[in-house]
Amino acid sequence: MPRLDADGCVLRAFRGDDLPLVLEAARDGAITRVTTVPQCADEYRARTWIRMQQARVADRAGFPFAIADAVTDEPLGQVGLWFSGVGAGRARVGYWVPAAHRGRGLAGRALRRLVPWAFEVAGVERLELYVEPHNVASQRVATGAGFRWEGLLRAWETIGAERRDMVMYSRLPSDPEARCATPPASTAGAPSPAPVQ
């Protein structure tokens, strides 16, 4: 698993000492609703989640990176690249940052660093990102990293006990890095993370 510099933070493998971050994320309903982080996890379940991230790398199911401070190495969030459930040459991207660390541009910096690595090193030809329609903050992160809004996917994903609409974004190697067109005004609402495993 590589260690990638990302403008004041680094993307690195999850480690056992990242337990406090996972426990914090487990108390954040915006994260647990759309990710595999277990809700209200105890230490055992949080450590199991960290081991699951490490196994995904070994199994080549994806690359779950911890977003960490470049100086202290304190873990602050996650950004990931996932191959399961998509066709050849494609990968899904997702990210989350607990409430205490939001508003610092961490997800945006991490995503902007992950994108070229995915194309140049991981061999991905198309990146896909799914966001809940009300999640304006995550949509801004996506467009700020050069992702393009493709449309609304009705009843696309099961979240909790119900089928939910998702907005789809994509990024190709040929797309410019500059901010793309913003989504329609109908997607306005409260921020939460983009789905990530």
N, C-alpha and C positions, 0 to 999 in steps of 0.2 A: 504494500500500500504506500503510495508516494506521499510526500509532505510538500504541499504547494503554498507558496507565498501569495497572499491576497490583500495587498494594500493595508497593512496594519494588523492583519490577522493571518492565521495560517489554516489550511485544511489538512487534517491529519487523521490517522486511524483512531478509533475509539479505544480507550484503555480502561482498566479496572478502576483507576482513580478518577474517572469521569462520573462516578456514581452520584455525586451531589447534583450535577446537571440533569441527569435522568430523573432523579427524585423530584427536582423542581419542575421539570416538564410534565411529570406524571400528575402534578397538582393543577395543571393548566388545561382546562376543558377545551380550549381552542386547539390545543395540540393533540390531546388524546382522542378527540372526536374524529380526526382525519388521518391519524398515523397509527403505527403499531406500538407506540409508547403506551404501556398499560396504565389505565386510570388508577389513581391513588395507589401506585405501586409501593410495596415495601422494599427493603433492601435486597431481598432474595430475587424478587421479580425484576427489579431494576438491573441487577447483575446478570440475570438471564437475558434480558434485552440487549445488554452490551455484548454478551457472548454471541447472540444471534447476529448482531451487526458484523462481528469478526468472521462468523461462519459464512455470511453472504459473500464476503470477499473471497474466501477460500473456495466456495462453490461457484464463483463467477456469476452470481445472481445479481450483483450490483456493487457499487462503491459508496458506502455510507461514510462520509467524512464528518468528523467533529470540526466545528468552526471554533478556533481557539485564539486567544490574545497572542500577538506575535512576541510580546516581551515576557509575559508571565506564564504563557501556555495554559491559562485558565480556559476551560471549555465554556462556550457561550451559546452554542446552538448546533444545528445539523444542516448539511446540504447533502443530497444523495443523487446518484445516478443508478437507475434500475432497468434491468433487461427483461424481467419476467412480465408476461402478459402483453408484450408488443412484438412486432415482427422483426425479421432480420434487418440489421442496420439502423434500427430505431432504439431509443431509450427514453424512459420517463425521468423527469427531474422533479425534485421536491425539496422543501426546506422548512425549518422551523426555528424560532428563537423565543425562549420564554419571555414573559412580560417584563421582567426586570432588566432585560438586555435589549428590548425593542427600541426603536427610534435612533439607533446609532449607525444604521446603514449596513449592518453585518450581513444580512441575507443578500443584499444587492452586491456587496463586494465578493462574497463567497460565490454567488451564481456567476458573476462576470469572470471569475477565475476558473470556475469549473467548465464553462462552455468551451473555451479553446482546447483545454485538456481532453475533453470528451471527443472532440473532432480529430485532434492531431495525434493523440496517444491511444485512446480507447477505441478509435476506429468507427465512431458513431456517424451516421449520415443524416439523421434527423432526430432532433430532441423534441419531446412533447411535455407539456406542463398543463396540469388541470387545476383550476381554482374555483372555489365556490363563487357564484355570481355576486354575492354581497361583499366579497373580500377585496376591496379596493386597494388596500396596502400591498397584498401579495401580487395583485395585477400590476401595480406600479413597479414592483421589483422585477417582474417578468419583462415588461416593456423597457425598463431601464437597462436590461441585459440584452436587448435586441430581439426579444421574442415577439412574434406577431400574433395578434388576436385572430383566431380562425372562426370562432362562432360558439353558440350555445349548444351543448349536448344535453338533450332532455332526458331526465331519469337515468343518467349515465352511471352513477356509482351508488352503492349501498353505504350509507353512513348511519351508524346506529341501527335502527330498525326500519329505516325508510330509504327509498330510492331518491336521490338528489340530483338536481341539475348541476352541471359543471361547465365552466367556460374553458375552452381549449386554446392554448397558445402553442406555437411551434417555432423552432429555430433551425435553419439550415446553415451549412458552412459558408454558403455564398451570401447570406444576409449581412447587411452592415451592422456594426456594433452600436451605432447611434440609436437613441430612443426611437422606437417605431410609433405608429399611430396608437392613441389611447383607446380603450374599449368604449362602447357606447355608454351614455349617462345612466342607462337603466341598470348598470351593474354596481351602482354606488351602495355603500354600506359599511359595516364595521370590519376591522381587520382581523385576520386569523391566518395561520400558516397554510401554505400550499401543501397538498397531500404528499407525504413522503413516508416510505416504509421505515 
